Amino acid sequence: MDHTNLNIPHSAQPRIVILGAGFAGLNLARNLSGSHFQVVLIDRNNFSQFQPLFYQVAMAGLEPSAIAFPIRKVFHSSQNVYVRQAEILRVEPDQKTVITDYGNIQFDILAVCLGAETNFYGNANIEKFSFSLKSLGQALGIRNQIFVDFEKSMYIKDFKDRQGYIDFVIVGGGPTGVEMAGALAEMKQYVLPKDYPELEKDEIDIYLVQSGNRLLPGMSEKSGRNAEKFLRRMGVTVILNDRVNDYDGNQAILKSGRKIPTNKLIWAAGIKCPVIPGLEPYYDEKSRRLLVDEHCKVMSCSDIYALGDIAGMKSDSYPRGHPQVAQVGLQMGDYLSRMLSRQQNGDAIRPFKYKDKGVMATIGRNKAVADFPRFSTAGFFTWVIWLWVHLFSLIGIRNKLLVVFNWMWNYLRFDSSLRLIIEQKNHRADQNQPPINDYVSENVERS
Ligand SMILES: Cc1cc2nc3c(=O)[nH]c(=O)nc-3n(C[C@H](O)[C@H](O)[C@H](O)COP(=O)(O)OP(=O)(O)OC[C@H]3O[C@@H](n4cnc5c(N)ncnc54)[C@H](O)[C@@H]3O)c2cc1C
C-alpha cells in the first residue's frame, strides 16, 4: 500500500486538500470539481451526513441511509477530485503537510472543514454516561437504547424501578434539544402506547433542562416562548434556570438539588471545535475556533483556510463569529471556490459576506418556529416550510424520496416501523482479518 501522499497521483495542477466532507468541505469540493485544481477530499467516514435530521434517526422516524450520502458517489463523473477515508491526526503548516492515520499528504492549499464536536464542559461523568447527537452512530445508539430499555421495562413490576428505563432527560434547550423533546413527546403519544400497552402512557416522563430563562436562546424571544408553549402542551416537562451538574448513568443531579432517575440522559447542551494538533496557535482563545480573516484564511498562516463551524470570522455584524449552522458552511464553501478561481485569474477578491436566510426549529407534527431576517413565525405553515427546506437541502434524489416516503407514512399512520434493536456485535466472517484501523496503523508504522 502506498502511503506517500495517500497514493494520489502526481499532477501539475495545484493541490487543494479539503479536511472534512460536511456541509462546507463537500460543497467546496463539488464547486472545485472540473476546476484547475487537484482536489483531495478527506473524511473519517465514507459518507456525508445531514446533521439537522439526526434526531429523526434517533427517534426511529428515518433510517440512517436516508440522511447520509456516499461521498464517492458525488464525484463519479469528476476527473480531478480524489476521495480518501482517513482520520486527520495533525497538520504541519510549515511543511504544508497533513498527517492522517493512513499516511501523509502535501498540499498547496488546505481547507479545514472539520466541524464541531460535543462540548461536555469538562464533566467526565456526563461525557461517560450520557448520549450525544453528533454522528449517525450516536443517533442509532440512542434509538437502540430507547427500545432496549422499553423491552426491559416489561419485566419490571415496581413503578419506581421502572422509571429509570422509561424516562428521558434532555439537556440543552437549543434547536437540537427542542426538536428531540418534541419528537420524543410524539413517540410517547402515538408509538409507545401501541407497542407497550402494559405501560401507562403517563408513566413516561420527558424532561428538557435549560440553564437559561427560555428555550432557543439563539432565536427570538417569541420563537423561544412558542417552542416552550408547544412542548408543554405535548406533555414535556420544561425546566428552566437549572442545569444538570452530574450524572452517574442512573440519576441526573441538577444544580437546584433535584434528582431525576433516568438511564437515558441526552446531552445537547453545547458544541466545541476540535483542536487539531499543529494548528493550536491559530485558535481564538475565547471561542476556540480557528481565527480567520474576511477571506476565510487562517490568520498568520499562508494557504490555509477554515470554513464552516470551525471558522471564527469576527466582523461588525458577527463580533463573536458566525452562527454554527449549515448555511454558513455552505456559503463559505461557495465563497472559497469562487475566490480561488478569481485569485488564479488575477481578479480582485471580495470579502466573505454571510446571507442570513433564517433559523428554524420543528417541535413535532404541524408545529415549528422560525426567525427570518424581517419576521418570526410559528405553527402549521412554518412547519411546512421547515419540511420543504430540509427536504431540498438533502443530497440525492434517492434520499429525498426516502425521506418524503417516511414522513408521509409517519404522518398518515402516526407510526413508523423502524424500531429494530440492532446489536453492535462485531461478528466477522473472517476472524483473522484485523479491523480496518488496526490494519492501517500497523501498516503505516511499518512503512
Ligand atoms: C443534531 C444537530 C442538529 C442540527 N440542526 C441544524 C439545523 O436544523 N439547521 C442548521 O443550519 N444547522 C444545524 N446543525 C448544525 C450544522 O449541522 C452544522 O453547522 C454544520 O454541519 C457545519 O458544517 P461543517 O462543514 O462546518 O461541519 P460538519 O458538517 O460537521 O462536517 C465536518 C466533517 O469533518 C469530518 N471530521 C471531523 N473530524 C475529523 C477527523 N479528525 N478526521 C477526519 N474527518 C473528520 C466529519 O466526519 C464531518 O464529515 C445541527 C447540528 C447537529 C449536531
The ligand as an SDF file (V2000), in Angstrom:
LIG
                    3D

 53 58  0  0  0  0  0  0  0  0999 V2000
  -28.1020   17.3780   15.9400 C   0  0  0  0  0  0  0  0  0  0  0  0
  -27.7830   18.5950   15.1180 C   0  0  0  0  0  0  0  0  0  0  0  0
  -28.8110   19.3010   14.5260 C   0  0  0  0  0  0  0  0  0  0  0  0
  -28.5300   20.4200   13.7460 C   0  0  0  0  0  0  0  0  0  0  0  0
  -29.5610   21.0940   13.1570 N   0  0  0  0  0  0  0  0  0  0  0  0
  -29.3040   22.1310   12.3440 C   0  0  0  0  0  0  0  0  0  0  0  0
  -30.3470   22.8010   11.6570 C   0  0  0  0  0  0  0  0  0  0  0  0
  -31.5260   22.4620   11.8100 O   0  0  0  0  0  0  0  0  0  0  0  0
  -30.0120   23.8260   10.8150 N   0  0  0  0  0  0  0  0  0  0  0  0
  -28.7140   24.2080   10.6320 C   0  0  0  0  0  0  0  0  0  0  0  0
  -28.4630   25.1060    9.8270 O   0  0  0  0  0  0  0  0  0  0  0  0
  -27.7140   23.6140   11.2800 N   0  0  0  0  0  0  0  0  0  0  0  0
  -27.9640   22.5850   12.1220 C   0  0  0  0  0  0  0  0  0  0  0  0
  -26.9430   21.9550   12.7740 N   0  0  0  0  0  0  0  0  0  0  0  0
  -25.5800   22.4800   12.6210 C   0  0  0  0  0  0  0  0  0  0  0  0
  -24.9680   22.0430   11.2990 C   0  0  0  0  0  0  0  0  0  0  0  0
  -25.1150   20.6590   11.1210 O   0  0  0  0  0  0  0  0  0  0  0  0
  -23.5020   22.4510   11.2980 C   0  0  0  0  0  0  0  0  0  0  0  0
  -23.4340   23.8450   11.4250 O   0  0  0  0  0  0  0  0  0  0  0  0
  -22.8250   22.0300   10.0100 C   0  0  0  0  0  0  0  0  0  0  0  0
  -22.8250   20.6290    9.8840 O   0  0  0  0  0  0  0  0  0  0  0  0
  -21.3890   22.5650    9.9760 C   0  0  0  0  0  0  0  0  0  0  0  0
  -20.8200   22.2170    8.7520 O   0  0  0  0  0  0  0  0  0  0  0  0
  -19.2540   21.9210    8.6850 P   0  0  0  0  0  0  0  0  0  0  0  0
  -18.9800   21.5730    7.2670 O   0  0  0  0  0  0  0  0  0  0  0  0
  -18.5140   23.0160    9.3260 O   0  0  0  0  0  0  0  0  0  0  0  0
  -19.0330   20.6470    9.6030 O   0  0  0  0  0  0  0  0  0  0  0  0
  -19.6830   19.2070    9.5340 P   0  0  0  0  0  0  0  0  0  0  0  0
  -20.8830   19.2090    8.6810 O   0  0  0  0  0  0  0  0  0  0  0  0
  -19.8230   18.7610   10.9420 O   0  0  0  0  0  0  0  0  0  0  0  0
  -18.5690   18.3430    8.8170 O   0  0  0  0  0  0  0  0  0  0  0  0
  -17.3550   18.0240    9.4200 C   0  0  0  0  0  0  0  0  0  0  0  0
  -16.8070   16.7760    8.7520 C   0  0  0  0  0  0  0  0  0  0  0  0
  -15.4950   16.5590    9.2310 O   0  0  0  0  0  0  0  0  0  0  0  0
  -15.3120   15.1770    9.4870 C   0  0  0  0  0  0  0  0  0  0  0  0
  -14.2900   15.0750   10.5330 N   0  0  0  0  0  0  0  0  0  0  0  0
  -14.2670   15.6740   11.7270 C   0  0  0  0  0  0  0  0  0  0  0  0
  -13.1340   15.4160   12.3800 N   0  0  0  0  0  0  0  0  0  0  0  0
  -12.4180   14.6050   11.5750 C   0  0  0  0  0  0  0  0  0  0  0  0
  -11.1350   13.9980   11.6820 C   0  0  0  0  0  0  0  0  0  0  0  0
  -10.3480   14.1590   12.7620 N   0  0  0  0  0  0  0  0  0  0  0  0
  -10.7010   13.2280   10.6570 N   0  0  0  0  0  0  0  0  0  0  0  0
  -11.4590   13.0490    9.5610 C   0  0  0  0  0  0  0  0  0  0  0  0
  -12.6750   13.6200    9.3880 N   0  0  0  0  0  0  0  0  0  0  0  0
  -13.1440   14.3750   10.3950 C   0  0  0  0  0  0  0  0  0  0  0  0
  -16.6870   14.6960    9.9380 C   0  0  0  0  0  0  0  0  0  0  0  0
  -16.8250   13.3070    9.7110 O   0  0  0  0  0  0  0  0  0  0  0  0
  -17.6270   15.5330    9.0710 C   0  0  0  0  0  0  0  0  0  0  0  0
  -17.9650   14.8650    7.8760 O   0  0  0  0  0  0  0  0  0  0  0  0
  -27.1910   20.8340   13.5650 C   0  0  0  0  0  0  0  0  0  0  0  0
  -26.1590   20.0980   14.1550 C   0  0  0  0  0  0  0  0  0  0  0  0
  -26.4480   18.9900   14.9210 C   0  0  0  0  0  0  0  0  0  0  0  0
  -25.3270   18.2020   15.5510 C   0  0  0  0  0  0  0  0  0  0  0  0
  1  2  1  0
  2  3  1  0
  2 52  2  0
  3  4  2  0
  4  5  1  0
  4 50  1  0
  5  6  2  0
  6  7  1  0
  6 13  1  0
  7  8  2  0
  7  9  1  0
  9 10  1  0
 10 11  2  0
 10 12  1  0
 12 13  2  0
 13 14  1  0
 14 15  1  0
 14 50  1  0
 15 16  1  0
 16 17  1  0
 16 18  1  0
 18 19  1  0
 18 20  1  0
 20 21  1  0
 20 22  1  0
 22 23  1  0
 23 24  1  0
 24 25  2  0
 24 26  1  0
 24 27  1  0
 27 28  1  0
 28 29  2  0
 28 30  1  0
 28 31  1  0
 31 32  1  0
 32 33  1  0
 33 34  1  0
 33 48  1  0
 34 35  1  0
 35 36  1  0
 35 46  1  0
 36 37  1  0
 36 45  1  0
 37 38  2  0
 38 39  1  0
 39 40  1  0
 39 45  2  0
 40 41  1  0
 40 42  2  0
 42 43  1  0
 43 44  2  0
 44 45  1  0
 46 47  1  0
 46 48  1  0
 48 49  1  0
 50 51  2  0
 51 52  1  0
 52 53  1  0
M  END
$$$$
